[in-house]
């Protein structure tokens, strides 16, 4: 019997709720550095300027700017872009001039001049908010139109592991305690998910229960799963060929335990 979703769910909420509290988001991922270094190496390798899809709070963008690259970041979340602007404002004036932010949808954006970017990046599962193949293909059209000749598209998505997808949705996982960076209260965090195999979407719920009492907050997060061979086909349909794929950010193989697909793609004919 298929488990029911433990909380009402929609894809708009699954795309937005996790990013509404930008300070909490940054606190939760403050120790996540391997992917930042992966994209720093990519920018050194492929050059600038850089276009980042789903730049969020600037967790990846700001280190790239510090490295001397000119970076344009787009995102839909006003809260996350506000956090990114605050980060950029703390940089030296010379670095601030290398950063640009734009609120835009990665499925439909047009920046001037076109075909100007040496590398387009989409870190930390940004593409997994494209829930239908058509949405990914629209995004790939936009990437094509903004890549300079010889440019590269560098991104990462989850590697769907069957055991993880099949976790019991009635149990809660990843149980941790933490102090909220804004209100200072101690919370108990846990999560669970339901996997819709027909749509290949994970409907996750993040639970934040204050230990001093009060209602539990439930944050919804939806991620489209891309299986490795499927991803190759979708890239081909979008006019790209996959050049490299790793099972981690430091050259790990894509094998039966890899949690990540870290990819480098090029336009067909480039």
C-alpha positions in Angstrom: 0.0 0.0 0.0 1.4 3.4 -1.0 2.1 5.7 1.9 0.1 8.9 2.0 1.9 12.2 2.1 2.2 13.3 5.8 1.4 16.9 5.0 -0.4 18.7 2.1 2.1 19.1 -0.8 2.3 21.1 -4.0 5.3 21.8 -6.2 5.2 25.5 -5.7 5.7 24.9 -2.0 8.3 22.3 -2.8 10.3 24.8 -4.8 10.0 27.8 -2.4 9.6 26.9 1.3 13.1 25.6 1.9 14.5 28.9 0.7 12.2 31.3 2.6 14.4 31.6 5.6 17.8 32.4 4.0 19.6 32.7 7.4 18.5 29.2 8.4 19.4 27.9 5.0 23.0 29.2 5.3 23.3 27.9 8.8 22.2 24.4 7.7 24.7 24.3 4.8 27.6 26.3 6.4 29.9 23.2 6.5 29.2 22.2 2.9 32.4 23.1 1.1 33.3 20.3 -1.3 30.9 21.5 -4.0 32.0 25.1 -3.6 35.6 24.0 -4.3 34.4 21.9 -7.2 32.9 25.0 -8.9 35.9 27.1 -8.0 38.1 24.6 -9.9 35.7 24.6 -12.8 35.8 28.4 -13.1 39.6 28.3 -13.0 39.6 25.6 -15.6 37.0 27.0 -18.1 37.3 30.7 -17.5 34.9 33.6 -17.0 32.5 35.2 -17.0 30.3 32.7 -15.1 26.5 32.4 -15.1 25.1 30.6 -12.0 21.6 29.2 -12.2 19.9 29.0 -8.8 22.6 31.2 -7.1 20.5 31.4 -3.9 22.3 33.1 -1.0 25.6 33.3 -2.8 27.2 30.4 -1.1 29.0 29.4 -4.4 28.8 32.8 -6.1 30.7 34.8 -3.5 33.7 32.6 -3.4 33.9 32.7 -7.2 33.8 36.5 -7.1 36.5 36.5 -4.4 38.6 34.4 -6.8 38.5 37.2 -9.3 35.8 36.0 -11.6 32.9 38.0 -13.0 29.7 36.2 -12.0 26.0 36.7 -12.9 23.6 34.9 -10.6 19.9 34.2 -11.2 17.4 32.9 -8.7 13.6 33.0 -8.1 13.8 33.4 -4.3 13.7 37.1 -3.2 14.8 36.0 0.3 17.8 34.2 -1.0 18.8 37.0 -3.4 18.5 39.4 -0.5 21.0 37.3 1.5 23.3 37.1 -1.5 23.2 40.9 -1.9 24.1 41.3 1.8 27.1 39.0 1.3 28.3 40.8 -1.8 28.0 44.2 0.1 30.6 43.0 2.5 33.2 42.4 -0.2 35.8 45.0 -1.2 34.6 47.5 -3.8 36.7 45.9 -6.5 35.1 42.5 -5.9 31.5 43.9 -5.6 31.8 45.2 -9.2 32.3 41.7 -10.5 28.9 40.4 -9.1 25.5 40.8 -10.6 22.2 39.3 -9.4 18.9 38.9 -11.2 15.6 37.5 -10.2 14.7 35.1 -13.0 13.4 31.7 -13.8 16.0 29.3 -15.1 13.5 28.0 -17.7 13.1 31.4 -19.3 15.8 34.0 -19.1 17.5 36.2 -21.6 20.6 38.2 -20.7 22.5 40.7 -22.9 24.8 40.1 -24.6 23.9 36.5 -25.6 26.4 33.7 -25.9 28.7 35.6 -23.5 29.5 33.1 -20.7 32.5 30.8 -20.7 30.8 28.6 -18.2 27.2 28.2 -16.9 26.9 26.4 -13.5 23.9 25.0 -11.7 25.1 23.8 -8.2 23.5 21.9 -5.4 20.6 20.2 -7.2 19.2 23.4 -8.8 18.1 21.4 -11.9 16.1 19.1 -9.7 13.4 21.8 -9.3 12.7 21.2 -13.0 10.0 18.6 -12.5 9.1 17.7 -16.0 11.5 16.8 -18.9 10.1 19.8 -20.9 11.1 22.1 -18.1 14.7 20.8 -18.2 14.8 21.1 -22.0 13.6 24.7 -21.8 16.4 25.4 -19.3 18.9 23.8 -21.6 17.8 26.1 -24.5 18.5 29.1 -22.3 21.9 27.7 -21.3 22.7 27.1 -25.0 21.8 30.7 -25.9 24.1 32.0 -23.2 27.2 29.8 -23.6 30.1 31.3 -25.5 31.7 29.1 -28.3 33.6 26.3 -26.5 31.8 27.0 -23.2 30.9 24.4 -20.6 27.8 23.6 -18.6 28.8 22.4 -15.1 26.2 21.1 -12.7 25.4 18.5 -10.0 22.3 16.5 -9.2 21.6 13.7 -6.9 22.4 10.1 -7.9 19.1 8.3 -7.1 19.9 5.4 -4.8 17.1 2.8 -4.7 17.5 2.1 -0.9 17.2 5.8 -0.1 14.2 6.4 -2.4 12.5 3.4 -0.7 12.9 4.6 2.9 9.9 4.2 5.2 8.0 7.4 4.9 6.4 6.8 8.3 9.8 7.1 10.0 11.9 10.3 10.5 15.5 10.5 9.6 18.5 12.8 10.1 17.6 13.6 13.6 19.7 16.5 14.9 19.5 19.4 17.4 20.6 22.9 16.5 20.3 26.5 17.6 18.5 28.7 15.2 20.8 31.5 13.9 18.1 34.2 14.2 15.9 33.5 17.2 18.5 31.6 19.3 16.0 28.8 20.2 17.0 25.2 20.1 15.2 23.0 17.6 15.0 19.3 16.9 15.3 18.7 13.2 14.2 15.5 11.3 13.0 14.6 7.8 11.2 12.0 5.8 10.0 11.7 2.2 7.7 9.9 -0.2 8.9 9.0 -3.6 6.5 9.2 -6.6 8.1 6.7 -9.0 5.8 7.6 -11.9 6.9 11.3 -11.8 10.3 10.5 -10.4 9.8 13.2 -7.7 10.8 13.0 -4.1 8.4 14.9 -1.8 10.4 15.6 1.3 9.3 17.1 4.6 11.7 18.9 6.9 10.5 19.1 10.5 11.6 21.8 13.0 10.3 21.2 16.5 11.2 23.8 19.2 12.4 22.1 22.3 11.0 24.8 24.5 7.5 24.1 23.3 5.4 25.6 20.5 4.1 24.2 17.2 6.3 22.2 14.9 7.2 23.8 11.6 7.0 21.7 8.5 8.9 22.7 5.4 8.2 21.0 2.0 10.9 20.3 -0.5 10.5 18.6 -3.9 13.3 17.2 -6.0 13.0 15.6 -9.4 15.3 12.5 -9.7 17.4 12.1 -12.8 18.8 8.6 -13.3 22.2 8.5 -15.0 21.3 7.1 -18.4 18.2 9.2 -18.5 20.2 12.3 -17.8 22.5 11.6 -20.8 19.5 11.3 -23.1 17.9 14.5 -21.9 21.2 16.4 -22.3 21.4 15.0 -25.9 17.9 16.1 -26.6 18.8 19.6 -25.3 21.8 19.8 -27.7 24.5 18.9 -25.2 27.0 16.0 -24.8 28.2 14.8 -21.5 32.0 15.2 -21.3 32.6 14.2 -17.7 30.6 12.8 -14.8 31.9 12.0 -11.3 30.2 10.4 -8.2 31.4 13.2 -6.0 33.2 16.6 -6.0 36.8 15.2 -5.8 36.9 12.7 -8.6 35.0 9.8 -7.0 33.6 7.2 -9.4 29.9 7.1 -10.2 29.1 3.8 -8.6 26.4 2.0 -6.6 27.1 4.1 -3.5 27.7 7.5 -5.1 25.2 10.1 -3.9 26.1 12.8 -6.5 26.4 13.2 -10.3 28.8 16.0 -10.8 28.8 16.7 -14.6 30.5 18.7 -17.3 28.7 19.1 -20.6 29.4 20.9 -23.9 27.3 21.9 -26.8 27.2 19.4 -29.6 29.9 20.4 -32.0 32.0 22.2 -29.4 
